């Protein structure tokens, strides 16, 4: 099953590693996780502030939805309900 992040981005639910509010390597001086050292954050909606990050095996996506909202929608997706992690404004 795929989760839609926007009209142009979608990811497989099996590829999702974590949903985090802050990524330590992007904030602060120490790089705590070397596998993310060269990762680029894809801003799903560049005009909106990033509220949470969706980490997949391939990329890190900056989302404008709160971490609790993302968690609730991903929980629905695991039960087979199609979800999207964005709302059209």
Secondary structure by P-SEA (a helix, b strand, c coil): ccccccccbbbbccccccccccccccccccccccccccbbbbcccccccccbbbbcccbbbbbcccaaaaaaaaaaaaacccccccccc
